[in-house]
């Protein structure tokens, strides 16, 4: 604790309300004479405090025991049971209030209302339930048939790792009823397994295939199925446990066959694993069924929906509690209009602790739309909550975690990595852990991103200026000029977009780039080579003029990237020309359509037909006209020759009559 906080805490009379951290900033600026010498300047006392001293505000706030406004999700939940737990935790100090302002006194009634909100939720289909009416048979034959099926494969040949459970009871007309539950979800090898290759889709074709294999296994054992009840699906661990208990009704024995088990470790907790050997448990005990169901469910990969979120709204310890609660009420009413929610206050009367609201919010509103909050939503919620607080006269401002003058948060796996690896751990993990241990504040990452962006932008500005200069240089090859023009436009647009992100407070490192069009006109290999050399020589000349070594290094790295882009672009365009050159027909498209065509004409040694001398142009035009007259004369002569040939063709008979050869034996009768 610094001297400033000591003096203030020591001189605080009893019953006096703690000052806000903006009051502390104003006092400190008055004590220092406006922050840098000269006459003292009093900071304006307004509700919307200036953002220029946000770093100092956080530092003084942290030194005096205050925090900025906090809006975060503590957990997500599904089902009425989880909602009841949150509602009960909310009400541990005082009764909660719902979205209509009513006090939640009857907890059971509130749970029933919340349960109606979850009636339409659908989880993943993890277990399929099949029920059959069989001819009167004994349980042993059914068990052998299902064991044989599991050994061959339940869905298909080789599908031998799947868990199933069955029970046998009396059916109609003294028949035997078989209840069979099969886990179609992926069963993991361990809890760390993230694959999902063993999941069976809940499609009709797959379920009919399972039904056909079950029917075949029963008939091979001499059991004739008479009928089958409609197929049902259940979801998640709770659905599996409920299915097993439903099979156990009326005292029926439940047989669970699975490869999931708990591997015991001396002195440590057991590990859930899937072994190579199948084990069977047959029991009527309710608790044993629950325990075995949890063992299977621990390795079952399921996707459960989110019904509600548990939200936390927290503020500084020295805040006006009543106004803070009213600000939280206004925020919830505006932000979650149409959703069912309930909130309760903690630490209302304990002035040494931070007051906070625990809120349970239904993710699905009355219109059927579902919330899926992300980091941007949390940032927006902080902004709106801070606005509501300032409207109530509470001088707080929203702050992200990276903007707080405190040590960075360290995750559990980072602690474990540092403990195991020590000095050989990654540098970023070491820095975070040591900053946490030493309680060392860190610089905001957004400020570092701004500085890095500004430094990079200076170098990229040099690249853009170089490309724009090359595009305007008429002595450079035309291919290099047009490519430099396209690249300069693309870079300028991209960095204007990133600069807008910086102004809006977004991290430019997380911005997704955009595509910019480049030309695809075919060029020759010589043109590509000339363009590459022109760009390389220009980059070398610009780099030699940069005095700062760091700026020169960044510029060289940027030009190296630009060089790769240029090389790929020019090589692709030259490859198109190579493909076209395989055609024997002569094309003059390059001579008329682009600047690249003019480079191609210059390489072939063709006379450039542009001049500022009118006499030369007149002679050239006269020559062209004379050539055109000679061509017309030749066309006329060719026309006359063609007409004479057509006349001769007309005189030649177009058909020839064929006569049969004389038959020597025709007059033999004479």
C-alpha distance (Angstrom), angle and dihedral (degrees) to the residues before:
residue distance angle dihedral
X1 . . .
X2 3.79 . .
X3 3.81 127.5 .
X4 3.76 91.9 -102.8
X5 3.78 93.8 59.5
X6 3.83 91.7 41.5
X7 3.80 93.4 54.4
X8 3.77 92.8 47.2
X9 3.77 95.3 45.6
X10 3.80 91.6 47.0
X11 3.79 95.5 49.9
X12 3.80 95.9 45.1
X13 3.81 110.6 119.5
X14 3.77 118.2 -137.7
X15 3.79 115.7 -92.1
X16 3.79 92.4 22.0
X17 3.79 117.2 131.3
X18 3.80 115.3 -119.2
X19 3.82 114.1 -108.1
X20 3.77 119.6 -112.9
X21 3.77 118.2 -107.1
X22 3.81 90.6 -109.9
X23 3.81 87.6 59.3
X24 3.80 87.6 52.7
X25 3.80 90.4 51.1
X26 3.80 91.8 50.6
X27 3.79 91.5 49.1
X28 3.78 92.0 48.6
X29 3.81 92.6 48.9
X30 3.80 90.8 49.1
X31 3.82 90.4 49.4
X32 3.81 91.8 50.4
X33 3.79 93.9 45.7
X34 3.78 99.4 -108.4
X35 3.79 96.8 -35.6
X36 3.81 101.9 -70.0
X37 3.79 115.4 33.5
X38 3.78 133.0 -73.4
X39 3.77 124.8 79.0
X40 3.76 120.1 -14.2
X41 3.76 114.4 -98.2
X42 3.78 122.1 -157.8
X43 3.77 115.0 -136.6
X44 3.79 114.4 -127.7
X45 3.77 115.8 -100.7
X46 3.76 103.5 -133.8
X47 3.74 134.2 140.3
X48 3.78 93.0 -118.4
X49 3.77 100.6 59.6
X50 3.80 116.9 -157.3
X51 3.76 118.1 -93.8
X52 3.81 93.9 -141.0
X53 3.82 92.6 92.5
X54 3.83 98.0 43.0
X55 3.81 92.8 126.7
X56 3.81 92.4 48.3
X57 3.79 90.0 44.5
X58 3.77 91.3 56.2
X59 3.80 92.7 45.6
X60 3.83 94.1 52.3
X61 3.79 90.8 42.0
X62 3.79 91.6 53.7
X63 3.82 92.3 44.8
X64 3.81 91.5 53.4
X65 3.81 95.0 45.7
X66 3.80 98.7 -100.6
X67 3.77 131.4 129.0
X68 3.76 133.4 -160.6
X69 3.78 121.2 -107.4
X70 3.82 111.6 -68.3
X71 3.81 126.7 -154.5
X72 3.79 114.6 172.8
X73 3.79 141.8 141.0
X74 3.79 113.3 -111.9
X75 3.81 96.6 -171.5
X76 3.77 147.1 -28.0
X77 3.78 124.5 -123.6
X78 3.78 143.9 -170.3
X79 3.76 131.2 -156.2
X80 3.77 136.7 22.5
X81 3.81 93.6 -81.4
X82 3.79 93.2 59.6
X83 3.80 91.2 44.6
X84 3.80 89.9 52.9
X85 3.80 91.1 53.4
X86 3.81 92.0 52.7
X87 3.80 92.9 45.9
X88 3.80 90.3 50.0
X89 3.81 91.9 49.3
X90 3.79 90.4 49.4
X91 3.77 92.5 54.3
X92 3.80 97.3 50.6
X93 3.84 92.6 104.5
X94 3.81 104.3 22.6
X95 3.78 138.9 -11.4
X96 3.79 118.5 -75.9
X97 3.80 125.3 -123.7
X98 3.79 125.1 -137.6
X99 3.81 131.4 -140.2
X100 3.83 91.1 -82.3
X101 3.81 93.3 53.0
X102 3.81 93.4 -107.2
X103 3.79 119.3 141.5
X104 3.80 114.3 -114.3
X105 3.81 104.1 -132.2
X106 3.82 104.3 145.8
X107 3.82 104.3 60.1
X108 3.82 94.9 -172.6
X109 3.81 91.7 54.4
X110 3.79 90.5 48.9
X111 3.81 91.0 51.0
X112 3.80 91.1 52.3
X113 3.81 90.0 51.9
X114 3.79 91.6 49.8
X115 3.81 90.7 46.7
X116 3.80 89.8 60.0
X117 3.80 87.7 58.4
X118 3.82 89.5 58.6
X119 3.82 97.5 47.0
X120 3.80 95.4 100.7
X121 3.79 98.8 45.6
X122 3.79 118.2 121.1
X123 3.77 125.1 -158.4
X124 3.77 129.0 -169.9
X125 3.81 117.0 -67.0
X126 3.79 101.6 -112.9
X127 3.82 105.3 155.5
X128 3.81 129.2 38.1
X129 3.82 119.4 -153.1
X130 3.81 119.1 -151.3
X131 3.82 123.8 -176.1
X132 3.84 124.0 -170.2
X133 3.78 137.4 -174.5
X134 3.82 107.2 -139.8
X135 3.74 135.0 -176.4
X136 3.77 111.9 -91.4
X137 3.78 105.2 -72.2
X138 3.79 140.4 145.4
X139 3.81 128.4 -97.6
X140 3.81 94.8 -116.4
X141 3.81 94.3 63.4
X142 3.82 91.0 49.6
X143 3.82 90.6 49.9
X144 3.83 91.4 51.1
X145 3.82 91.8 48.9
X146 3.81 92.2 51.5
X147 3.82 92.2 45.0
X148 3.79 89.2 53.9
X149 3.79 90.5 48.5
X150 3.84 92.2 50.4
X151 3.81 90.4 49.6
X152 3.82 91.9 54.2
X153 3.81 98.8 36.8
X154 3.78 132.6 -79.9
X155 3.82 99.9 -137.9
X156 3.78 97.7 21.6
X157 3.78 139.4 -20.4
X158 3.81 108.8 -57.5
X159 3.81 96.2 23.0
X160 3.80 92.2 121.5
X161 3.83 103.5 137.2
X162 3.79 97.8 71.8
X163 3.82 121.9 119.4
X164 3.80 119.6 -130.0
X165 3.79 137.3 172.9
X166 3.80 132.4 -165.8
X167 3.76 142.2 178.4
X168 3.81 131.8 -167.6
X169 3.80 125.8 -142.5
X170 3.79 139.9 158.3
X171 3.80 114.7 -75.1
X172 3.78 133.4 -166.7
X173 3.81 120.0 -53.8
X174 3.84 91.6 13.8
X175 3.79 90.8 -60.9
X176 3.79 125.3 141.0
X177 3.79 119.5 -104.4
X178 3.80 119.0 -153.2
X179 3.81 121.6 -160.5
X180 3.81 111.5 -165.0
X181 3.83 127.0 -178.1
X182 3.81 120.0 -172.3
X183 3.82 125.4 -172.4
X184 3.80 106.5 -130.2
X185 3.82 94.1 173.6
X186 3.80 120.1 97.7
X187 3.80 111.5 -86.0
X188 3.78 110.4 -149.1
X189 3.80 126.2 -136.4
X190 3.80 89.0 -133.0
X191 3.77 136.8 -9.8
X192 3.82 89.5 -94.2
X193 3.81 92.3 58.6
X194 3.81 111.5 113.0
X195 3.81 99.8 179.3
X196 3.81 123.2 110.2
X197 3.79 103.7 -171.8
X198 3.81 96.3 121.6
X199 3.79 97.5 59.9
X200 3.81 118.2 119.0
X201 3.82 113.6 -145.3
X202 3.79 114.6 -122.2
X203 3.80 90.3 -122.5
X204 3.79 122.2 136.7
X205 3.81 93.7 -117.0
X206 3.81 92.0 55.4
X207 3.80 94.1 45.1
X208 3.83 91.6 47.7
X209 3.82 88.3 50.9
X210 3.84 90.3 54.4
X211 3.80 90.5 46.1
X212 3.81 91.3 51.1
X213 3.82 92.4 50.6
X214 3.82 91.5 48.6
X215 3.81 90.3 49.1
X216 3.82 91.0 49.5
X217 3.82 93.2 48.7
X218 3.82 91.5 51.2
X219 3.82 93.2 48.8
X220 3.82 91.8 48.9
X221 3.80 87.2 58.0
X222 3.81 90.3 51.0
X223 3.82 95.7 -102.9
X224 3.80 115.9 132.8
X225 3.83 115.6 -152.7
X226 3.79 111.1 -142.9
X227 3.82 101.8 -172.6
X228 3.79 142.3 -14.2
X229 3.79 127.7 -137.4
X230 3.86 121.7 -134.1
X231 3.77 116.0 -70.7
X232 3.80 118.6 -107.5
X233 3.82 132.8 -164.5
X234 3.80 129.1 -152.5
X235 3.78 130.8 -170.1
X236 3.76 136.4 -135.8
X237 3.80 135.1 -16.7
X238 3.78 93.1 -52.1
X239 3.79 90.8 52.6
X240 3.82 90.6 51.5
X241 3.81 92.9 50.2
X242 3.80 91.9 46.3
X243 3.82 90.4 50.7
X244 3.80 92.6 51.8
X245 3.80 91.2 49.6
X246 3.82 91.1 48.4
X247 3.82 89.0 55.5
X248 3.80 89.8 52.5
X249 3.81 94.7 59.3
X250 3.80 118.9 123.5
X251 3.81 89.6 23.8
X252 3.81 96.7 -68.4
X253 3.78 118.7 159.7
X254 3.79 116.5 -115.6
X255 3.80 120.2 -147.6
X256 3.81 116.4 -158.9
X257 3.81 117.6 -167.9
X258 3.80 115.3 -170.4
X259 3.80 145.4 140.3
X260 3.82 93.0 -140.3
X261 3.77 116.3 107.2
X262 3.80 142.7 151.0
X263 3.80 115.6 -105.8
X264 3.78 108.4 -146.2
X265 3.82 120.2 -136.5
X266 3.82 122.0 -165.5
X267 3.77 110.4 -111.5
X268 3.80 93.2 0.4
X269 3.75 138.0 78.3
X270 3.79 118.5 -88.1
X271 3.79 125.3 -96.8
X272 3.80 124.2 -128.0
X273 3.81 108.7 -129.5
X274 3.81 140.9 159.2
X275 3.79 112.0 -125.0
X276 3.78 131.0 -161.7
X277 3.81 94.1 -115.0
X278 3.79 123.4 74.3
X279 3.80 119.5 -132.2
X280 3.82 129.3 -163.1
X281 3.78 129.4 -151.1
X282 3.82 121.5 -169.4
X283 3.79 114.6 -172.7
X284 3.80 147.1 141.0
X285 3.80 94.8 -156.7
X286 3.79 112.0 118.3
X287 3.82 95.2 -150.2
X288 3.79 94.1 47.4
X289 3.81 90.5 52.0
X290 3.81 89.5 52.0
X291 3.83 92.5 49.0
X292 3.80 94.3 48.7
X293 3.80 90.8 45.6
X294 3.82 89.9 55.3
X295 3.80 90.4 50.5
X296 3.80 91.4 54.9
X297 3.80 92.8 41.8
X298 3.81 92.3 53.4
X299 3.82 90.0 68.0
X300 3.79 96.5 36.0
X301 3.80 114.0 106.6
X302 3.78 107.3 -138.5
X303 3.77 136.6 164.4
X304 3.79 111.7 -141.2
X305 3.82 122.7 -172.6
X306 3.78 124.2 -118.1
X307 3.78 112.7 -118.5
X308 3.79 101.0 175.7
X309 3.79 143.1 -3.1
X310 3.80 129.4 -132.6
X311 3.81 106.1 -134.2
X312 3.81 128.7 -167.4
X313 3.83 125.1 -153.5
X314 3.80 112.6 -172.9
X315 3.80 136.0 172.3
X316 3.82 141.9 -179.6
X317 3.78 120.5 -58.6
X318 3.81 94.0 -120.4
X319 3.79 96.0 53.2
X320 3.80 125.0 122.1
X321 3.82 99.1 -97.2
X322 3.80 98.1 -153.4
X323 3.81 93.8 48.9
X324 3.79 91.2 45.0
X325 3.81 91.5 54.3
X326 3.81 91.2 48.0
X327 3.82 89.7 50.4
X328 3.81 89.6 51.8
X329 3.81 90.6 49.3
X330 3.82 91.4 51.1
X331 3.80 91.4 48.1
X332 3.81 93.7 50.8
X333 3.79 92.6 46.1
X334 3.80 91.8 53.4
X335 3.81 101.0 36.3
X336 3.82 99.8 43.3
X337 3.78 101.5 34.1
X338 3.81 108.8 156.4
X339 3.83 93.7 24.4
X340 3.78 126.7 102.4
X341 3.79 111.3 -118.1
X342 3.78 141.8 156.3
X343 3.81 129.6 -161.7
X344 3.78 136.2 -169.3
X345 3.81 133.4 -172.1
X346 3.80 124.9 -120.4
X347 3.82 124.7 -168.0
X348 3.80 93.7 15.0
X349 3.82 93.8 149.4
X350 3.83 102.0 25.1
X351 3.80 101.6 94.2
X352 3.81 93.1 -173.3
X353 3.81 93.3 62.9
X354 3.76 134.6 61.8
X355 3.81 115.0 -95.8
X356 3.77 113.7 -130.9
X357 3.78 141.7 171.1
X358 3.80 123.2 -130.8
X359 3.79 108.6 -151.5
X360 3.79 130.3 -173.7
X361 3.82 111.8 -159.7
X362 3.80 126.7 -173.7
X363 3.80 108.3 -129.0
X364 3.81 93.8 -147.1
X365 3.79 116.9 66.6
X366 3.78 129.4 -153.5
X367 3.80 91.4 -87.3
X368 3.80 93.9 55.8
X369 3.82 97.1 -106.9
X370 3.79 116.5 136.1
X371 3.79 128.4 -143.3
X372 3.80 117.1 -127.5
X373 3.82 102.8 178.2
X374 3.80 122.2 -161.6
X375 3.81 136.5 174.5
X376 3.80 93.3 -74.8
X377 3.80 90.0 54.2
X378 3.81 91.0 51.0
X379 3.81 90.4 51.2
X380 3.79 90.6 50.1
X381 3.81 91.0 48.1
X382 3.82 90.9 52.8
X383 3.78 90.7 51.1
X384 3.81 93.1 50.0
X385 3.79 93.9 44.3
X386 3.82 90.6 49.8
X387 3.83 89.5 50.2
X388 3.80 91.0 52.0
X389 3.81 90.0 48.5
X390 3.82 92.8 50.8
X391 3.81 89.3 50.0
X392 3.81 86.1 58.8
X393 3.82 92.2 50.7
X394 3.82 96.0 -101.1
X395 3.83 110.0 139.3
X396 3.78 100.2 -143.8
X397 3.76 130.5 125.5
X398 3.77 133.5 -159.0
X399 3.79 115.3 -100.0
X400 3.76 131.7 -177.9
X401 3.76 121.2 -137.7
X402 3.80 92.0 -106.8
X403 3.80 89.8 55.6
X404 3.82 95.5 57.2
X405 3.80 119.7 99.3
X406 3.80 93.8 -128.5
X407 3.78 138.8 100.1
X408 3.79 115.5 -74.9
X409 3.80 118.6 -99.4
X410 3.80 113.9 -98.0
X411 3.78 119.2 -148.9
X412 3.75 124.2 -140.8
X413 3.80 95.7 -109.1
X414 3.81 89.3 51.6
X415 3.81 90.5 54.7
X416 3.82 90.1 49.2
X417 3.81 92.8 47.7
X418 3.81 91.8 49.8
X419 3.81 91.6 47.2
X420 3.82 93.1 50.8
X421 3.80 101.0 37.0
X422 3.80 102.8 29.7
X423 3.80 112.2 178.2
X424 3.81 91.5 3.9
X425 3.82 92.0 63.6
X426 3.82 119.1 108.0
X427 3.78 114.5 -75.7
X428 3.79 95.3 -118.7
X429 3.82 91.3 53.0
X430 3.81 91.8 49.6
X431 3.80 92.0 49.5
X432 3.80 93.2 49.4
X433 3.81 94.6 47.3
X434 3.82 94.6 45.5
X435 3.80 91.4 47.0
X436 3.80 88.8 52.8
X437 3.80 93.5 47.3
X438 3.81 93.2 48.1
X439 3.84 92.9 39.3
X440 3.79 88.5 -125.9
X441 3.82 117.2 169.6
X442 3.78 116.2 -128.6
X443 3.78 129.8 -143.9
X444 3.79 115.6 -103.7
X445 3.78 110.5 -93.3
X446 3.78 91.6 -140.0
X447 3.81 91.4 61.2
X448 3.80 90.5 50.7
X449 3.79 89.1 49.4
X450 3.80 90.0 52.0
X451 3.81 92.6 50.9
X452 3.78 92.6 47.6
X453 3.77 90.6 46.9
X454 3.81 92.3 50.9
X455 3.80 92.0 48.9
X456 3.79 92.0 48.3
X457 3.78 91.7 45.2
X458 3.80 91.0 56.8
X459 3.78 90.2 56.3
X460 3.79 93.5 43.4
X461 3.81 89.1 49.7
X462 3.81 87.0 58.6
X463 3.81 89.3 50.4
X464 3.80 91.2 49.5
X465 3.81 91.5 47.6
X466 3.81 89.4 49.4
X467 3.81 91.7 51.1
X468 3.79 93.0 45.6
X469 3.81 90.7 49.8
X470 3.78 91.2 49.5
X471 3.82 90.5 48.3
X472 3.82 89.5 56.4
X473 3.82 95.5 44.5
X474 3.81 105.8 104.8
X475 3.80 92.1 -168.4
X476 3.82 91.7 62.7
X477 3.80 121.8 87.7
X478 3.78 113.3 -82.8
X479 3.82 92.5 -124.6
X480 3.80 90.8 56.4
X481 3.81 90.8 47.1
X482 3.80 96.1 52.2
X483 3.82 93.2 43.0
X484 3.82 91.3 49.5
X485 3.79 89.7 50.4
X486 3.82 92.5 52.5
X487 3.81 93.6 46.2
X488 3.80 93.9 48.2
X489 3.80 91.2 52.3
X490 3.82 92.2 48.7
X491 3.81 93.8 48.3
X492 3.79 91.9 46.2
X493 3.82 92.0 52.8
X494 3.80 92.6 45.8
X495 3.79 95.3 51.3
X496 3.79 92.7 43.9
X497 3.80 87.0 56.7
X498 3.81 92.5 48.5
X499 3.79 91.6 46.9
X500 3.81 88.9 54.5
X501 3.82 88.5 52.6
X502 3.82 89.8 53.5
X503 3.78 91.5 50.8
X504 3.81 90.5 51.2
X505 3.81 92.0 51.2
X506 3.81 98.8 -106.8
X507 3.79 123.9 137.7
X508 3.84 107.6 -109.2
X509 3.80 90.7 -151.8
X510 3.81 88.7 68.0
X511 3.79 96.0 48.3
X512 3.79 115.9 111.7
X513 3.79 115.3 -127.6
X514 3.78 125.9 -123.9
X515 3.77 132.8 -134.3
X516 3.79 120.7 -110.6
X517 3.79 123.6 -164.0
X518 3.81 122.3 -114.5
X519 3.77 126.7 -171.7
X520 3.77 121.5 -90.8
X521 3.81 100.2 -165.9
X522 3.84 108.8 141.4
X523 3.79 116.8 -110.1
X524 3.78 135.1 -179.1
X525 3.79 127.3 -104.9
X526 3.79 91.1 -107.4
X527 3.78 91.7 54.8
X528 3.81 91.5 50.6
X529 3.80 91.3 50.5
X530 3.81 92.8 48.5
X531 3.81 91.8 49.4
X532 3.82 92.9 49.5
X533 3.80 91.8 50.1
X534 3.81 92.2 48.6
X535 3.82 92.5 51.9
X536 3.81 93.0 44.8
X537 3.82 93.9 50.3
X538 3.80 91.8 47.5
X539 3.84 91.8 50.2
X540 3.83 91.5 50.1
X541 3.80 92.3 50.6
X542 3.84 92.6 48.9
X543 3.84 93.3 46.8
X544 3.81 91.7 52.4
X545 3.82 89.9 59.8
X546 3.87 95.4 55.0
X547 3.81 110.1 99.4
X548 3.84 100.0 -171.8
X549 3.85 109.3 81.9
X550 3.82 93.3 -150.8
X551 3.79 92.9 50.7
X552 3.80 89.9 45.7
X553 3.82 91.1 52.1
X554 3.81 92.8 49.7
X555 3.80 90.0 46.4
X556 3.79 91.3 51.6
X557 3.80 91.2 48.7
X558 3.81 90.3 49.7
X559 3.81 92.7 48.4
X560 3.79 89.3 48.4
X561 3.81 89.6 57.8
X562 3.80 90.2 45.1
X563 3.81 88.7 49.9
X564 3.80 91.3 54.8
X565 3.80 91.2 49.3
X566 3.79 90.8 48.1
X567 3.80 92.2 47.8
X568 3.79 93.6 51.1
X569 3.81 91.9 45.7
X570 3.81 94.8 48.9
X571 3.81 93.9 43.4
X572 3.80 90.8 51.8
X573 3.78 92.1 50.8
X574 3.82 92.1 46.0
X575 3.82 89.6 50.6
X576 3.81 89.5 57.1
X577 3.79 89.7 53.9
X578 3.80 90.3 50.6
X579 3.78 90.8 53.4
X580 3.78 91.3 50.0
X581 3.81 92.5 47.9
X582 3.80 89.3 66.1
X583 3.82 87.5 72.8
X584 3.82 111.9 89.8
X585 3.79 93.2 -146.5
X586 3.77 114.8 101.8
X587 3.82 114.6 -123.4
X588 3.76 128.0 -165.8
X589 3.82 96.0 -170.3
X590 3.79 92.6 112.6
X591 3.79 90.6 55.8
X592 3.79 95.2 60.5
X593 3.81 113.5 22.2
X594 3.81 108.5 59.9
X595 3.76 148.3 3.1
X596 3.80 87.5 -99.2
X597 3.80 87.2 62.6
X598 3.79 90.6 56.0
X599 3.81 89.5 53.8
X600 3.79 88.3 51.7
X601 3.85 91.1 52.1
X602 3.80 90.8 49.7
X603 3.82 90.4 52.2
X604 3.84 90.6 52.5
X605 3.84 91.4 54.0
X606 3.80 94.9 -117.9
X607 3.83 116.0 160.5
X608 3.77 112.7 -100.6
X609 3.82 104.2 -123.2
X610 3.78 98.5 -150.8
X611 3.80 125.4 102.6
X612 3.76 142.7 154.9
X613 3.90 92.8 -144.1
X614 3.83 110.5 97.8
X615 3.84 93.0 -163.3
X616 3.81 91.0 57.4
X617 3.77 90.6 45.4
X618 3.85 91.2 49.9
X619 3.81 91.6 50.7
X620 3.77 89.9 47.2
X621 3.79 91.4 50.5
X622 3.84 91.7 47.9
X623 3.80 90.1 50.9
X624 3.75 90.3 49.7
X625 3.81 90.9 50.4
X626 3.82 91.8 48.9
X627 3.75 90.1 50.9
X628 3.79 90.2 49.4
X629 3.89 90.1 51.2
X630 3.79 91.4 51.3
X631 3.79 89.6 49.8
X632 3.78 90.8 51.3
X633 3.87 90.9 49.8
X634 3.78 90.1 50.8
X635 3.80 90.1 49.5
X636 3.85 90.2 51.5
X637 3.83 92.2 49.8
X638 3.79 90.9 47.4
X639 3.80 87.6 49.9
X640 3.80 92.7 53.1
X641 3.79 92.4 47.4
X642 3.79 89.7 49.1
X643 3.84 91.4 51.8
X644 3.84 91.7 50.6
X645 3.79 90.6 50.3
X646 3.79 90.2 50.1
X647 3.87 89.5 51.0
X648 3.81 91.6 52.3
X649 3.76 89.3 48.2
X650 3.76 90.3 55.5
X651 3.86 91.5 54.8
X652 3.80 91.9 54.5
X653 3.84 110.3 84.8
X654 3.75 111.0 -107.9
X655 3.88 96.0 -151.2
X656 3.79 135.3 44.8
X657 3.81 121.3 -157.1
X658 3.75 113.4 -136.4
X659 3.86 118.5 -145.1
X660 3.77 124.8 -164.4
X661 3.83 115.3 -107.5
X662 3.82 115.6 -99.0
X663 3.72 112.7 -89.0
X664 3.79 109.8 -128.5
X665 3.76 92.6 -161.0
X666 3.82 95.3 48.5
X667 3.91 95.2 98.1
X668 3.74 95.1 35.6
X669 3.79 89.9 116.3
X670 3.81 89.6 64.0
